[in-house]
Amino acid sequence: GWCPLSPAGAQTTQLLVQPPWTPAVLWDQVTLTCQGSGIPGATTWYKDGRNWEEEKSDHFTVTEKGSYQCHRPGSGLSPSVSVLDDWVVLQVPAPALLEGDAVTLRCRA
């Protein structure tokens, strides 16, 4: 027999940042990639909460500061990623950190 996939086990849409530092900054030539179990090539992008028609592919290089999200039919809306245009920034690795983890900080200007 077969068992339907439970909602708790469903893959959600994720927004991957390259290079993998947070906060992301424009002068790093940031590439955003939308990943999820939804239909490839059916990505919808949002910038600052509004539908952003300029990009339809699964990845692109950011050219404007703002808050970005992507949506894939079947796996939903990703968490948002902010890309800054600041002159000085303190960065940490993008993956989630837990208390007690060793972490490398980058102060960049």
C-alpha positions as CSV (number, residue, x, y, z in Angstrom):
1,G,0.0,0.0,0.0
2,W,1.0,3.7,0.0
3,C,0.9,6.4,2.6
4,P,0.1,10.0,1.7
5,L,2.8,12.5,2.6
6,S,1.9,14.3,5.8
7,P,2.0,18.1,5.9
8,A,4.7,17.9,8.6
9,G,6.9,15.9,6.2
10,A,6.3,18.2,3.2
11,Q,9.3,20.0,1.8
12,T,8.9,23.7,2.1
13,T,10.4,26.3,-0.3
14,Q,13.8,27.6,0.7
15,L,15.8,30.6,-0.5
16,L,19.5,29.9,-0.7
17,V,22.0,32.7,-0.5
18,Q,25.4,32.6,-2.2
19,P,27.9,33.6,-0.8
20,P,26.4,32.1,2.4
21,W,26.7,35.1,4.8
22,T,24.0,37.0,6.6
23,P,23.2,39.8,6.2
24,A,23.7,39.7,2.5
25,V,25.1,42.8,0.8
26,L,24.9,44.0,-2.8
27,W,28.7,44.3,-3.3
28,D,29.1,40.6,-2.6
29,Q,27.3,39.9,-6.0
30,V,24.6,37.9,-4.1
31,T,22.9,35.0,-6.0
32,L,19.5,33.8,-4.7
33,T,18.3,30.3,-5.6
34,C,14.7,29.1,-4.9
35,Q,14.5,25.5,-3.9
36,G,11.5,23.3,-3.1
37,S,9.5,20.3,-4.1
38,G,7.3,22.4,-6.3
39,I,7.3,22.7,-10.1
40,P,10.8,23.7,-11.4
41,G,10.6,26.8,-13.6
42,A,7.3,27.9,-12.0
43,T,9.0,30.3,-9.5
44,T,7.3,33.5,-8.6
45,W,9.6,36.1,-6.9
46,Y,8.6,38.8,-4.5
47,K,10.6,42.0,-3.6
48,D,9.6,44.0,-0.6
49,G,6.3,42.1,-0.4
50,R,5.3,42.7,-4.0
51,N,5.2,40.4,-7.0
52,W,8.4,41.0,-8.9
53,E,7.9,40.3,-12.6
54,E,11.5,40.8,-13.6
55,E,12.7,37.3,-12.6
56,K,11.0,34.0,-13.5
57,S,14.0,31.6,-13.3
58,D,14.9,29.6,-10.2
59,H,18.0,31.8,-9.5
60,F,19.4,35.2,-10.2
61,T,22.0,37.7,-9.1
62,V,20.6,40.6,-7.0
63,T,21.1,44.1,-8.4
64,E,18.9,46.1,-5.9
65,K,18.7,46.1,-2.2
66,G,15.5,44.8,-0.6
67,S,13.7,41.9,1.0
68,Y,13.2,38.9,-1.3
69,Q,11.0,35.8,-1.2
70,C,10.1,33.1,-3.7
71,H,7.1,30.9,-4.2
72,R,7.0,27.4,-5.8
73,P,3.6,25.8,-6.5
74,G,3.4,22.7,-4.3
75,S,5.8,23.8,-1.6
76,G,4.7,27.4,-0.9
77,L,6.4,30.7,0.0
78,S,10.0,30.9,1.3
79,P,11.2,32.8,4.3
80,S,12.4,36.3,3.3
81,V,16.1,37.2,2.7
82,S,17.2,40.8,3.1
83,V,20.0,42.2,0.8
84,L,21.5,45.4,2.2
85,D,23.5,48.2,0.5
86,D,25.3,49.2,3.7
87,W,28.9,50.5,3.7
88,V,30.0,48.5,6.8
89,V,28.5,45.2,7.8
90,L,29.1,42.5,10.4
91,Q,28.3,39.1,8.9
92,V,27.8,35.6,10.3
93,P,27.4,32.3,8.4
94,A,23.9,32.0,6.8
95,P,22.9,28.6,8.4
96,A,21.1,28.8,11.7
97,L,23.3,29.1,14.7
98,L,22.6,27.7,18.2
99,E,23.9,29.0,21.5
100,G,27.3,27.5,22.2
101,D,28.3,27.1,18.5
102,A,31.7,28.4,17.4
103,V,31.1,31.1,14.8
104,T,33.3,33.1,12.5
105,L,32.3,36.8,12.2
106,R,33.3,39.0,9.3
107,C,33.4,42.8,9.6
108,R,33.5,44.2,6.1
109,A,33.6,47.7,4.7
